[in-house]
Amino acid sequence: MTVFKTILKILNRLKGMLILYTIVLLLITVLNQTNKDNVTNFEETKPSILVINKDKENTISEGLEKYIKSHSKSVNVDISDQDAVNDAIFYRDVNYVIYIPKNFGEDILEWKSPRVEYKSSGDQYSSYSEMLVEKYIKLALIYKDYYKNDELISKINETINIDSQIELKTNLDTSKLSSATKYFNFLNYAFLAGCVYCISMILASLKEKNVSKRTIISSFDLKKYNRVVLLALFVVVFAMWLLYMILSFIIFGDLMLTLNGVAFMINSFIYAICALTIGFFIGNITQNKNAIGGIVNVVALGSSFLCGCFVPFEYMPDYVVKLAHIFPTYYFVSNNELIRNMEIFDFINVKQLGINIFIIIVYSLIFVVLTNFISKKKRVLL
């Protein structure tokens, strides 16, 4: 009980930081609240696509160029100046550039695979732009043996512009789920910045010379002491997690009683355990309290920005998303996104959730092993 009381006293001195991170979490959640009505209708959002057609004399190539331009915003860029095109992509004046090569139309008529080149600004419109080109090429290949020249283009346009009526039915409260997903994504920052900071600072305080000497000369068994410290810190993390779950019930109400809400809570609890092991790891690397603050901020902000907490994955370049895979936060956020869109909790849907949770647990075990290794090394040096 003495150790537990000591930890609570240290935590009491750090309560200001916990309150601050909790307020930040709530403010971010409120600012990112979506419309309260569920989304029931959609309309096409046109990206800015620049078409550079090197096969202008062919009707198929001209038809493709007109089709792409009808589904995109007009862009005033000098296509003869490659530097101007590159600048437009860099400054995101253009989302996508499509290069139609010479002999594009003839290659389609001869069953060759025409190679269309692309340049992207790295945003969410990449797949959409490529889909427009692929759809047009496939229709051209289907109709080329039955229609020629203007008739071919007319038939392609007739087919490609057919409107389909789609009715979406769902039992999910998409507005609340979207807000809850953002809340739990931002919870990553609260866990890493708040929990990890407190755990690391508690460990640093317990390892101060005066405290450490009293522990060594006492009759308290060292292994038992370590187990008590671990249990006490687990209770601290659990209390923080419980506080955030109570807040989620206050904000989102009945949603937290659904399977989606339960899944959010389980996913966040597993991640809270991972945050505990990260705190143990950092607390064993250094006992410098000033350094701990810097390390925690780098870890919390870095992982939050890279792993989709502050910026959705679809807005990130591919290389950033690939880099994010090395952080446990990526799998936590990925699960939150899966839960948001999950209406049926069958084996197929739950399988990926389980895989991501397993990966987070593996990361936790890795941090435990690394912490034990560092602790043993330090004992040898002492």
C-alpha positions in Angstrom: 0.0 0.0 0.0 2.9 2.3 0.7 4.1 2.1 -3.0 0.6 2.6 -4.2 0.1 5.7 -2.1 3.4 7.1 -3.3 2.3 6.6 -6.9 -1.0 8.3 -6.2 0.8 11.3 -4.6 3.1 11.6 -7.7 0.0 11.3 -9.9 -1.7 14.1 -7.9 1.1 16.4 -8.8 0.6 15.6 -12.5 -3.2 16.0 -12.6 -2.9 19.3 -14.3 -1.4 17.7 -17.4 -4.2 15.0 -17.4 -6.9 17.6 -17.2 -5.2 19.6 -20.0 -5.1 16.6 -22.4 -8.7 15.7 -21.5 -9.9 19.3 -22.3 -7.9 19.2 -25.6 -9.6 15.8 -26.5 -13.1 17.3 -25.8 -12.4 20.5 -27.7 -11.1 18.6 -30.8 -14.2 16.3 -30.6 -16.6 19.2 -30.4 -14.9 21.1 -33.3 -15.0 18.0 -35.5 -18.6 17.2 -34.9 -20.3 16.4 -38.2 -23.9 17.3 -39.2 -26.4 15.6 -37.0 -28.5 14.3 -39.9 -27.5 11.1 -41.6 -26.2 11.4 -45.1 -28.9 10.4 -47.5 -27.8 11.9 -50.8 -24.6 12.2 -52.7 -23.3 14.3 -55.6 -20.2 13.9 -57.6 -17.2 16.1 -56.6 -15.2 17.0 -59.6 -11.4 17.1 -59.2 -9.1 19.3 -61.2 -7.7 17.0 -63.9 -5.3 18.2 -66.6 -5.4 16.2 -69.9 -2.3 16.4 -72.2 -3.4 14.7 -75.4 -0.6 13.8 -77.8 -3.0 11.9 -80.1 -5.4 14.8 -81.0 -6.1 13.7 -84.6 -7.8 10.4 -83.4 -11.5 10.4 -82.6 -11.1 7.9 -79.7 -8.4 10.0 -78.1 -10.5 13.2 -78.5 -13.5 11.4 -77.1 -11.5 10.3 -74.0 -10.3 13.9 -73.5 -13.8 15.3 -73.7 -15.1 12.7 -71.4 -12.5 13.4 -68.7 -13.0 17.1 -69.0 -16.8 16.7 -68.5 -16.1 15.0 -65.2 -13.4 17.5 -63.9 -12.9 21.1 -63.3 -11.3 23.2 -66.0 -7.7 24.2 -65.2 -5.9 27.1 -66.8 -2.3 25.7 -67.2 0.0 26.0 -70.2 0.4 22.3 -71.1 3.3 23.0 -73.4 5.3 24.1 -70.4 6.2 21.1 -68.3 7.6 23.2 -65.5 4.2 25.0 -65.2 2.5 21.6 -65.1 4.8 20.4 -62.4 4.2 23.6 -60.4 0.4 23.1 -60.7 0.7 19.6 -59.2 3.1 20.7 -56.5 0.8 23.6 -55.3 -2.2 21.4 -55.8 -3.8 23.6 -58.4 -4.2 20.3 -60.3 -5.1 17.1 -58.6 -4.1 14.9 -61.5 -2.4 15.0 -64.9 -3.3 12.4 -67.6 -1.0 12.0 -70.6 -2.7 10.4 -73.6 0.2 9.0 -75.8 0.6 9.1 -79.6 -1.2 6.3 -81.4 -3.5 5.8 -78.4 -6.6 5.4 -80.6 -4.9 3.1 -83.1 -3.5 0.9 -80.3 -7.1 0.3 -79.0 -8.3 -0.6 -82.5 -5.5 -3.1 -82.9 -6.0 -4.7 -79.5 -2.8 -3.3 -78.1 -2.6 -2.1 -74.5 -2.2 1.7 -74.7 0.0 3.0 -71.9 -1.5 6.1 -70.3 0.8 8.0 -68.0 -0.3 9.8 -64.8 1.0 12.4 -62.4 -0.7 12.9 -59.1 -0.6 15.5 -56.3 -1.0 12.5 -53.9 -4.6 13.2 -52.8 -7.8 11.1 -52.7 -8.6 11.7 -56.4 -6.0 9.4 -57.9 -8.1 6.2 -58.1 -11.1 8.2 -59.3 -9.1 9.7 -62.2 -7.6 6.4 -63.2 -11.1 4.8 -63.1 -12.4 7.3 -65.6 -9.7 6.3 -68.1 -10.0 2.6 -67.5 -13.8 2.7 -67.9 -13.5 4.5 -71.2 -10.8 2.2 -72.6 -12.8 -0.9 -71.7 -15.9 0.4 -73.5 -13.8 1.3 -76.5 -12.5 -2.2 -76.7 -16.0 -3.7 -76.4 -17.6 -1.6 -79.1 -14.7 -1.1 -81.6 -15.6 -4.1 -83.7 -19.2 -3.0 -84.1 -19.0 0.8 -84.5 -16.5 3.1 -86.3 -15.4 6.7 -85.8 -18.2 9.0 -84.7 -20.6 6.2 -84.1 -18.1 4.5 -81.8 -17.6 7.6 -79.7 -21.4 8.2 -79.6 -22.0 4.6 -78.4 -19.3 4.9 -75.7 -20.8 8.2 -74.5 -24.3 6.8 -74.5 -23.3 3.8 -72.4 -20.9 5.6 -70.1 -23.3 8.4 -69.2 -26.2 6.1 -68.2 -27.5 7.2 -64.8 -28.2 4.6 -62.2 -30.6 5.1 -59.2 -29.0 3.8 -56.0 -30.8 3.7 -52.7 -28.7 3.2 -49.6 -30.3 1.5 -46.5 -28.5 1.3 -43.3 -29.3 0.9 -39.6 -26.2 2.7 -38.6 -26.3 6.3 -37.3 -23.6 7.5 -39.6 -23.4 10.9 -38.1 -22.8 9.6 -34.5 -20.4 6.9 -35.8 -18.4 9.4 -37.7 -18.1 11.7 -34.6 -17.3 8.7 -32.3 -14.6 7.5 -34.7 -12.9 10.9 -34.6 -13.2 10.9 -30.8 -11.5 7.5 -30.5 -8.9 8.4 -33.1 -8.0 11.5 -31.0 -7.9 9.3 -28.0 -4.5 8.1 -29.3 -3.1 11.5 -28.6 -4.7 11.6 -25.1 -3.2 8.2 -24.3 0.3 8.8 -25.6 0.5 12.4 -24.4 -1.3 12.0 -21.1 -0.9 8.4 -19.9 2.6 7.8 -21.3 3.8 11.1 -19.8 2.4 10.3 -16.4 3.7 6.7 -16.3 7.2 7.9 -17.4 7.2 10.7 -14.8 6.1 8.3 -12.1 8.9 5.8 -12.9 11.4 8.7 -13.1 10.3 9.8 -9.6 10.5 6.3 -8.2 14.0 5.9 -9.6 15.4 9.2 -8.0 18.4 8.5 -5.9 16.7 9.1 -2.5 13.7 7.0 -3.3 15.7 4.3 -4.9 18.1 4.0 -1.9 15.2 3.7 0.5 13.7 1.0 -1.6 17.0 -1.0 -1.8 17.7 -0.9 2.0 14.1 -1.7 2.9 12.9 -5.3 3.6 10.6 -5.1 0.5 11.4 -7.8 -2.0 12.6 -6.2 -5.3 10.5 -8.5 -7.6 7.4 -8.0 -5.5 8.1 -4.2 -5.5 8.2 -4.3 -9.3 5.0 -6.2 -9.5 3.3 -3.7 -7.2 4.5 -0.8 -9.3 3.3 -2.5 -12.5 -0.1 -3.2 -10.9 -0.4 0.3 -9.6 0.4 1.8 -13.0 -2.1 -0.5 -14.6 -4.7 0.8 -12.2 -3.8 4.3 -13.2 -4.1 3.6 -16.9 -7.4 1.7 -16.4 -8.8 4.7 -14.4 -7.8 7.1 -17.3 -9.3 4.7 -19.9 -12.5 4.5 -17.7 -12.7 8.3 -17.5 -12.5 8.6 -21.3 -15.2 5.8 -21.7 -17.5 7.7 -19.3 -17.0 10.8 -21.5 -17.8 8.8 -24.6 -21.1 7.6 -23.0 -22.0 11.2 -22.1 -21.2 12.5 -25.6 -22.6 9.6 -27.8 -25.2 8.0 -25.5 -26.9 4.9 -26.8 -24.3 4.4 -29.5 -21.8 3.1 -27.0 -24.3 0.3 -26.1 -24.3 -1.1 -29.7 -21.8 -3.6 -31.0 -19.9 -0.7 -32.7 -19.6 1.1 -29.4 -18.4 -2.1 -27.6 -15.9 -2.6 -30.3 -14.6 0.9 -29.9 -14.2 0.4 -26.2 -12.4 -3.0 -26.6 -10.0 -1.5 -29.2 -9.2 1.5 -27.1 -8.6 -0.7 -24.0 -6.1 -2.9 -25.8 -4.4 0.3 -27.1 -4.3 1.7 -23.5 -2.4 -1.4 -22.5 0.1 -0.7 -25.3 0.4 2.9 -24.1 1.2 1.5 -20.6 4.1 -0.5 -22.1 5.3 2.5 -24.1 5.4 4.5 -20.9 7.3 1.8 -19.1 9.8 1.7 -22.0 10.4 5.5 -22.0 10.6 5.6 -18.2 13.4 3.0 -18.3 15.3 4.8 -21.1 15.7 8.0 -19.2 15.0 9.4 -15.7 15.5 13.0 -17.0 12.1 14.6 -16.5 12.8 17.3 -19.0 13.8 14.8 -21.6 10.6 12.7 -20.9 8.4 15.7 -21.9 10.2 16.1 -25.2 10.2 12.4 -26.0 6.5 12.0 -25.2 5.5 15.0 -27.3 7.5 13.7 -30.3 6.0 10.2 -30.0 2.4 11.5 -29.4 2.3 14.2 -32.1 4.4 12.2 -34.6 2.3 9.1 -34.5 -1.0 11.1 -34.5 -0.1 13.0 -37.6 1.4 10.0 -39.5 -1.2 7.4 -38.5 -4.5 9.1 -39.4 -5.6 10.6 -36.1 -5.4 14.2 -37.3 -5.3 13.7 -41.1 -7.3 10.9 -42.7 -5.4 8.2 -44.6 -7.0 9.1 -47.9 -5.4 12.5 -47.9 -1.9 11.2 -47.3 0.6 10.1 -50.0 1.2 6.4 -50.3 4.7 6.5 -48.9 3.4 8.2 -45.6 0.7 5.5 -45.2 3.4 2.8 -45.7 5.6 4.4 -43.1 2.7 4.6 -40.7 2.5 0.7 -40.7 5.5 0.6 -38.3 3.6 2.3 -35.5 1.0 0.6 -33.3 -1.2 3.7 -33.7 -1.8 2.8 -37.3 -3.6 -0.4 -36.3 -5.6 1.3 -33.6 -6.9 3.9 -36.0 -7.5 1.3 -38.8 -9.7 -0.6 -36.4 -11.7 2.6 -35.5 -12.3 3.2 -39.3 -13.4 -0.5 -39.7 -15.8 -0.3 -36.8 -17.3 2.9 -38.2 -18.4 1.1 -41.4 -19.3 -2.2 -39.8 -23.0 -3.1 -39.8 -22.8 -6.8 -39.5 -20.3 -8.4 -37.0 -19.6 -11.7 -38.8 -16.4 -13.6 -39.0 -15.2 -12.0 -42.2 -15.7 -8.5 -40.8 -14.3 -9.2 -37.3 -11.3 -11.1 -38.7 -9.4 -7.9 -39.7 -10.3 -6.3 -36.3 -8.7 -9.3 -34.6 -5.6 -9.2 -36.7 -5.1 -5.5 -35.9 -5.7 -6.1 -32.2 -3.2 -9.0 -32.3 -0.6 -6.7 -33.9 -1.1 -4.1 -31.1 -0.6 -6.8 -28.5 2.6 -8.0 -30.2 3.9 -4.4 -30.0 3.0 -4.3 -26.3 5.0 -7.5 -25.8 7.9 -6.1 -27.7 8.0 -3.0 -25.5 7.9 -5.2 -22.4 10.9 -7.3 -23.7 12.8 -4.2 -24.6 12.1 -2.7 -21.1 13.3 -5.8 -19.3 16.4 -5.9 -21.5 17.3 -2.3 -20.7 16.6 -2.8 -17.0 18.9 -5.8 -16.8 21.6 -3.8 -18.7 21.3 -0.9 -16.2 21.6 -3.3 -13.2 24.8 -4.8 -14.7 26.3 -1.3 -15.1 25.4 -0.4 -11.5 
